[in-house]
Amino acid sequence: MPDISLTMIVLLCVGALAAGWIDAVVGGGGLLLLPVLLLGLPANTPAAHALGTNKAVAIVGTTGAAVTYARKAPVDVRTAVRIGLAALAGSSAGAFFAAGMSTEVLKPVIMVVLLGVAAFVILRPAFGTAPATGPATRRRTLAAIGLAGLGIGFYDGLIGPGTGTFLVLALTAVLHLDLVTASATAKIVNCCTNAGALATFAWQGAVLWQLAALMAVFNLAGGTLGAHTALKKGSGFVRIVLLTVVFALVGNLAYEQWIA
């Protein structure tokens, strides 16, 4: 456990709660969780430890959200698991490459990812509002396995932030799912990507387990609550919250990178 003040621990836990809620509803909880860890951990903490701790926290909230969705949303579990297994392999490979990355490299990359997600959400406000078109064809399923599984899985292990959102966008575009069903499917896939990356980080000794366990309790509560919110209210309100968080984090990271 690194030397962190009580105030910062409280802020990290609040961040984990909010990240779990956002991740369950629209994906992208890592857009909040990883930057919060990068800002909250001591400056000399290796980037790999922030990434590994992020995975240990996120997998708990993601699993809670996946269970909630699976009980109430029309999820094709078989397709989700097939994509998830490919994502597990991809995230494991990505995590190996992440070990040598520094925080100073990660922050600009995360800012670019954040701005890209924000631009997409603003320019495509109606994306994913149409009902699902029925069972996916074999070609679309294979495309989803390649893009959402191997491709986004590799990105999740390498960097991570935005994986849930990217999965929702990819699954909606490739499989023609509505946004809520895509979110539900993404949670199952995301469980696999988190598991693959976490196993690699744990093997490398890059997880702060005590801090992760504490934050995971709050992330689980946020993830379960967020899944219920998505099932009841849809994504309109969450888009506003997501954009607010995205721009706030870009400002924070830009200040830390170039001004502080």
TORSEPA-564284 format. One record per atom (N, C-alpha, C, O): x, y, z. Coordinates in steps of 0.001 Angstrom, whole numbers, plus 500000, padded with zeros to 6 digits. Layout:
<pts>
XYZ
...
</pts>
This chain:
<pts>
500847498810500000
500000500000500000
500889501249500000
501667501443500934
500787502101498968
501615503310498930
501182504303499997
500111504168500588
502011505288500234
501719506318501234
500748507339500643
501155508270499949
499450507149500931
498395508019500403
497608508590501577
497306507874502532
497276509876501510
496515510515502583
495090509968502623
494581509443501633
494457510103503794
493078509641503950
492143510367502989
491227509764502429
492378511667502801
491544512442501873
491638511880500468
490627511766499775
492849511527500038
493025510996498691
492396509618498557
491853509291497502
492458508802499608
491813507490499573
490306507642499404
489685506905498638
489720508600500120
488284508856499988
487959509279498557
486977508812497980
488773510157497987
488543510610496619
488689509468495616
487938509387494643
489658508587495856
489826507427494986
488601506505495041
488176505968494019
488050506329496222
486866505480496384
485641506102495721
484842505401495100
485496507419495855
484390508115495186
484553508003493673
483579507798492948
485793508141493203
486056507975491781
485718506574491298
485184506408490202
486028505557492113
485709504174491757
484202503963491679
483716503257490795
483459504576492606
481991504482492592
481422505093491318
480598504480490641
481872506317490993
481386506996489792
481788506255488526
481005506158487581
483016505732488510
483498504995487336
482681503727487112
482379503380485970
482321503033488188
481497501837488070
480143502159487483
479636501412486646
479546503265487912
478223503666487414
478296504022485933
477491503542485135
479265504864485565
479414505276484170
479714504075483279
479150503953482192
480595503191483731
480985502038482936
479802501115482666
479663500581481566
478958500932483667
477821500034483506
476783500597482548
476136499843481822
476620501908482539
475564502515481732
475973502680480277
475233502283479377
477125503251480040
477510503568478675
478933503112478347
479408503340477234
479613502479479288
480995502076479070
481946503229479317
481535504387479392
483220502901479443
484216503956479590
484511504354481014
485009505454481254
484214503484481975
484542503814483357
486026504026483565
486435504782484446
486844503350482743
488286503524482827
488728504928482458
489813505362482847
487886505652481699
488186507036481378
488236507887482636
488896508925482669
487539507444483665
487581508132484958
488526507440485927
489316508094486609
488443506100485988
489166505357487019
490687505445486863
491390505718487837
491202505217485652
492654505239485475
493242506640485675
494249506775486369
492646507689485089
493184509021485378
493140509377486857
494055510030487358
492088508958487568
492013509218489003
493171508530489722
493778509111490622
493477507291489326
494614506586489922
495938507263489578
496809507400490437
496089507687488325
497320508354487921
497533509654488687
498664510022489008
496425510348488977
496511511607489712
496647511381491214
497263512187491910
496071510283491720
496024510064493159
497203509314493747
497535509505494917
497846508459492951
498988507705493452
500233508592493504
500335509557492747
501174508275494386
502419509056494452
503102509149493096
503008508227492285
503784510251492852
504375510522491537
505376509459491100
505558509236489904
506028508798492064
507040507801491714
506457506397491500
507207505439491310
505134506272491529
504500504970491309
504625504573489838
504247505361488971
505142503381489523
505243502957488123
503868502924487450
502871502577488083
503823503282486179
502556503296485445
501892501924485439
500666501823485490
502709500862485375
502150499507485352
501337499209486612
500355498469486550
501736499778487759
500991499553488998
499626500242488953
498645499718489480
499568501417488324
498279502088488155
497386501277487225
496190501132487478
497967500748486146
497203499938485193
496713498645485842
495555498264485671
497590497971486585
497216496713487232
496162496908488301
495229496111488400
496292497952489104
495306498247490143
493976498612489515
492918498230490015
494030499348488424
492816499705487689
492056498448487271
490834498395487404
492763497440486769
492114496204486325
491514495434487504
490425494872487394
492226495411488628
491726494684489801
490452495309490336
489573494602490828
490344496630490245
489131497327490679
488013497127489658
486889496776490016
488330497352488391
487318497361487342
486644496009487149
485454495952486840
487387494922487327
486798493612487052
485662493300488022
484734492569487676
485730493843489220
484676493597490206
483397494324489809
482320493728489791
483517495624489487
482339496383489087
481746495892487781
480526495845487627
482607495526486836
482142495026485545
481373493716485709
480349493507485058
481867492840486575
481184491562486819
479820491791487448
478844491144487068
479744492710488412
478456493025489025
477459493557488017
476287493179488037
477921494441487127
477048494985486088
476623493905485104
475468493869484679
477563493014484737
477255491939483784
476175491014484332
475267490613483605
476274490679485609
475268489806486236
473907490488486236
472897489851485937
473869491773486568
472604492512486589
471984492565485203
470782492345485052
472790492854484193
472291492904482822
471786491539482356
470713491439481760
472557490496482627
472212489160482139
470864488699482664
470181487902482021
470481489199483829
469189488812484409
468007489506483739
466895488978483741
468243490690483162
467105491495482701
467175491944481248
466151492324480680
468347491913480633
468478492390479260
468575491215478285
469055490146478663
468121491395477020
468160490320476021
469553490132475444
469834490569474328
470428489478476209
471827489322475797
472042487957475155
471584486941475679
472744487933474009
473168486675473393
474465486268474090
475555486650473666
474335485492475157
475484485145475998
476526484354475204
477726484546475396
476078483476474320
477022482654473553
477937483527472693
479154483339472676
477340484481471981
478139485387471149
479058486240472012
480219486459471666
478532486723473141
479316487564474040
480531486809474573
481618487379474674
480358485545474911
481461484746475449
482508484480474372
483705484507474657
482075484227473152
483027483995472058
483877485233471804
485090485137471620
483236486390471797
483987487634471635
484893487843472847
486030488298472721
484365487502474018
485119487683475253
486385486849475320
487409487315475820
486328485611474818
487519484758474829
488617485324473928
489801485272474261
488199485869472771
489180486524471895
489743487764472580
490930488067472459
488872488485473307
489310489688474012
490270489351475139
491194490116475416
490061488216475792
490957487792476865
492369487591476322
493348488017476934
492461486931475157
493772486719474541
494401488052474143
495591488278474359
493584488934473557
494094490230473138
494566491076474307
495616491713474223
493807491092475398
494173491921476550
495419491380477251
496227492155477763
495579490060477277
496783489470477866
498022489906477103
499047490234477701
497923489909475769
499052490348474945
499335491827475153
500490492238475262
498281492619475209
498458494053475402
499108494379476731
499925495296476816
498754493638477769
499306493891479098
500811493645479131
501523494324479871
501309492693478350
502750492445478293
503500493675477760
504578494016478247
502912494330476757
503548495501476174
503434496718477080
504215497661476951
502459496706478004
502218497876478853
503246498020479962
503400499107480519
503953496946480294
504846496959481457
505908498047481378
506293498608482404
506386498353480178
507458499328480061
506999500752479816
507831501640479626
505694500993479815
505187502327479529
505270503223480760
505120502742481884
505504504501480567
505586505450481672
504311506281481755
503553506379480789
504086506879482931
502924507732483138
502934508908482170
501882509315481678
504112509456481895
504212510618481015
503789510276479592
503335511150478854
503933509015479200
503461508575477887
501953508351477920
501247508681476968
501470507791479016
500052507450479115
499135508664479094
498098508642478432
499501509717479805
498590510860479954
498189511498478621
496998511718478404
499128511805477717
498718512363476420
497859511399475609
496921511822474932
498174510105475674
497380509105474947
495950509094475465
494999509061474683
495798509122476794
494464509116477385
493691510366476981
492489510294476727
494373511518476918
493700512752476524
493152512652475094
492037513095474819
493936512072474201
493493511896472819
492282510967472763
491321511229472041
492340509879473534
491219508936473581
489966509620474109
488880509449473556
490116510390475171
488988511105475763
488340512052474753
487117512067474608
489149512831474064
488622513786473098
487954513074471916
486956513556471380
488508511924471514
487896511153470437
486525510636470814
485589510702470017
486404510121472025
485108509633472509
484114510790472604
482958510656472204
484570511924473134
483693513084473269
483166513540471913
481980513839471772
484049513591470916
483645514018469579
482600513075468996
481629513520468383
482797511775469186
481844510805468645
480477510960469309
479447510952468634
480473511102470640
479207511225471368
478463512481470942
477240512460470803
479191513579470733
478556514836470337
478005514762468910
476890515212468649
478790514194467990
478413514168466583
477369513112466248
476668513232465243
477258512066467090
476294510991466813
475373510775468006
475421509713468626
474531511758468346
473677511626469534
472615510540469418
472112510064470436
472262510139468198
471219509125468017
471796507719467839
471050506765467616
473121507592467936
473762506292467708
473272505261468728
473309505504469934
472812504107468232
472400503029469117
471002503163469684
470667502477470650
470163504039469104
468806504194469633
467803503266468950
466720503026469483
468158502742467773
467260501835467061
467241500469467723
468258500041468268
466090499762467690
466016498415468281
466955497455467566
467308497666466406
467360496394468271
468204495363467675
467502494745466475
466279494603466480
468269494370465434
467691493861464193
467541492346464163
467161491795463130
467820491670465241
467714490219465277
469078489569465361
470084490265465497
469133488212465281
470408487497465405
471417487966464365
471062488224463215
472680488076464777
473734488524463873
474122487402462916
474037486226463270
474547487760461704
475027486778460749
476408486278461177
477063486874462032
476830485185460572
478130484617460899
479242485605460563
480209485731461314
479107486312459428
480137487275459034
480243488407460046
481346488818460407
479112488908460499
479133489993461482
479698489508462822
480408490246463506
479384488284463183
479911487747464436
481424487619464381
482115487960465341
481948487121463242
483399487004463086
484070488377463097
485156488542463652
483409489363462475
483949490726462484
483991491274463907
484945491950464291
482955490979464683
482912491440466073
484000490761466906
484603491390467776
484250489477466637
485308488755467353
486669489386467055
487497489547467952
486890489742465782
488166490350465411
488331491761465941
489372492094466509
487310492598465761
487411494003466158
487218494190467656
488093494715468345
486057493754468154
485746493970469573
486530493021470469
486851493355471610
486841491820469939
487565490845470747
489062491088470747
489619491598471719
489708490719469652
491166490822469593
491648492273469601
492555492618470358
491055493118468770
491518494494468626
491343495332469881
492311495861470427
490096495449470335
489830496268471522
490378495580472768
490761496250473727
490418494248472760
491014493529473879
492485493877474040
492959494083475157
493207493943472926
494621494319472976
494778495733473528
495641495987474368
493944496643473053
493984498023473551
493702498067475051
494328498836475782
492763497246475506
492407497247476930
493582496826477793
493826497417478845
494311495805477355
495477495383478119
496611496381478052
497358496535479018
496752497068476917
497849498012476718
497631499314477479
498537499800478158
496417499885477365
496127501174477994
494865501089478848
494920501315480057
493717500760478224
492514500497478997
491393501514478938
490262501129478639
491639502815479211
490531503769479300
489701503833478024
490248503936476926
488383503773478172
487488503839477030
487126502500476441
486336502436475499
487689501410476978
487413500081476419
485923499776476405
485392499311475397
485246500037477522
483804499769477587
483042500548476539
482148500011475885
483392501816476377
482732502655475377
483031502159473972
482131502073473137
484295501832473705
484669501328472386
483945500010472076
483532499771470941
483800499168473090
483066497912472892
481603498178472545
481047497554471641
480988499107473269
479586499451472993
479441499973471571
478529499571470849
480337500866471168
480282501432469819
480500500353468762
479777500306467767
481489499487468971
481790498436467994
480652497424467887
480262497034466786
480125497005469026
479047496019469017
477770496587468413
477029495876467735
477511497873468659
476335498514468067
476488498614466557
475545498347465812
477686499001466106
477922499179464670
477987497857463921
477404497730462845
478689496869464473
478927495614463750
477745494656463867
477326494060462875
477209494508465073
476126493542465295
474738494165465205
473732493464465319
474679495482465001
473405496211464889
472534496037466137
471333495785466042
473162496175467299
472435496083468561
471959497462468982
472542498471468585
470899497513469786
470543498783470398
471533499063471521
472274498172471935
471547500298472013
472595500724472927
472580499963474247
473636499636474788
471385499679474768
471301498973476048
471784497535475907
472526497044476758
471367496853474834
471812495477474604
473323495436474352
474013494527474812
473825496433473615
475271496506473378
476023496717474691
477086496131474899
475477497550475574
476110497778476881
476144496489477693
477143496175478340
475041495750477650
474974494492478383
475987493487477841
476685492822478607
476061493381476514
477013492462475882
478449492886476184
479316492052476444
478681494195476144
480029494716476393
480516494375477790
481710494152477990
479613494330478755
480032494014480128
480591492595480216
481581492358480908
479959491653479517
480441490266479526
481816490182478857
482725489526479367
481957490859477705
483242490881477009
484300491558477872
485431491084477969
483920492675478502
484848493435479323
485344492634480525
486481492810480963
484500491760481055
484947490874482147
486135490034481687
487093489828482432
486055489556480450
487133488716479918
488399489520479678
489493489055479998
488269490740479111
489459491547478864
490121491932480186
491347491933480297
489307492256481180
489864492604482493
490586491417483123
491645491572483731
489999490224482969
490597489020483556
491949488719482916
492911488398483614
492023488823481583
493283488542480894
494376489523481284
495504489126481577
494033490820481286
495021491840481647
495416491727483117
496593491851483455
494429491491483998
494719491392485432
495657490226485727
496571490350486542
495432489100485067
496298487938485287
497745488271484937
498670487864485640
497935489016483844
499288489398483441
499910490365484437
501060490190484843
499151491386484833
499677492367485784
499971491717487146
500966492046487793
499103490799487571
499323490115488847
500597489272488782
501371489245489738
500817488592487670
502021487781487486
503275488653487532
504332488210487981
503145489904487061
504277490835487070
504420491550488416
505361492321488604
503493491303489358
503537491966490655
503183493438490585
503666494230491394
502337493818489618
502019495227489382
500604495588489831
499941496397489181
500129494995490941
498802495314491467
498930495720492933
499530494999493729
498369496865493286
498324497312494686
497048496734495296
496004497386495282
497126495521495829
495941494740496187
495101495371497294
493873495336497220
495732495945498318
494960496522499417
494120497704498948
492940497807499282
494731498592498179
493997499730497638
492926499255496667
491809499773496671
493258498278495840
492304497757494863
491082497148495542
489956497345495085
491299496408496633
490184495764497328
489217496808497885
487999496647497800
489767497869498449
488918498923499001
488134499630497904
486927499834498039
488800500003496829
488132500692495732
487141499789495012
486141500270494478
487409498479494990
486533497538494283
485145497477494906
484156497298494195
485059497623496227
483755497614496898
482882498746496353
481698498550496079
483474499922496202
482737501076495690
482443500928494200
481378501335493735
483379500349493451
483170500141492029
482035499153491773
481252499321490838
481954498121492613
480881497142492496
479526497791492739
478573497547492000
479443498626493785
478186499327494077
477793500227492909
476626500270492519
478766500943492353
478482501814491228
478069501044489987
477162501465489269
478727499916489726
478396499112488555
477002498519488616
476282498509487618
476618498023489787
475283497442489953
474214498513489806
473207498305489130
474435499661490441
473481500769490341
473391501291488904
472305501610488421
474538501374488228
474549501861486858
473791500958485906
473106501452485010
473894499650486074
473152498717485219
471652498906485397
470902498892484421
471215499083486637
469794499334486889
469356500652486244
468254500746485704
470223501667486304
469902502962485709
469740502841484202
468793503385483634
470661502130483549
470596501967482094
469330501238481673
468688501614480692
468973500208482404
467782499433482068
466508500263482231
465525500032481527
466519501217483144
465320502020483419
465248503302482592
464171503678482130
466397503984482400
466365505333481824
467013505463480453
466804506476479787
467775504503480011
468453504644478726
469713505485478838
470233505699479933
470203505963477690
471536506564477655
471561508085477498
472636508680477562
470417508726477295
470410510168477052
471040510977478169
471923511799477922
470598510752479386
471132511484480523
472603511154480756
473398512025481108
472952509892480555
474324509460480806
475299510106479819
476448510369480176
474860510365478590
475724511044477624
476174512405478153
477328512801477990
475241513109478788
475575514418479335
476606514273480454
477575515030480516
476390513293481339
477321513054482441
478686512654481900
479713513139482375
478699511773480913
479955511293480346
480761512433479731
481970512529479941
480086513297478971
480783514419478353
481348515365479406
482458515878479263
480576515590480461
481055516463481543
482318515897482177
483286516623482405
482303514593482462
483458513934483073
484654513940482123
485783514193482544
484407513662480850
485480513609479866
486225514944479789
487453514977479861
485484516035479645
486135517332479502
486826517763480797
487867518419480757
486255517400481932
486899517718483209
488228516978483340
489214517547483809
488256515722482929
489480514932483028
490543515404482033
491731515417482356
490124515788480836
491080516315479867
491760517560480436
492976517724480336
490948518431481034
491508519627481650
492480519301482768
493547519908482865
492119518350483609
492971517937484723
494296517365484239
495366517742484717
494202516449483282
495411515802482778
496296516786482021
497522516710482110
495694517702481284
496469518706480565
497204519609481544
498351519986481304
496550519955482643
497182520786483670
498380520042484278
499461520608484440
498162518761484611
499226517965485221
500401517769484268
501557517744484689
500092517630482980
501127517309481992
501968518531481611
503188518429481480
501318519685481432
502029520808480831
502120522066481699
502906522962481391
501336522152482774
501328523376483565
501912523165484955
502757523941485400
501456522102485651
501880521883487041
503375521639487130
503904521436488223
</pts>
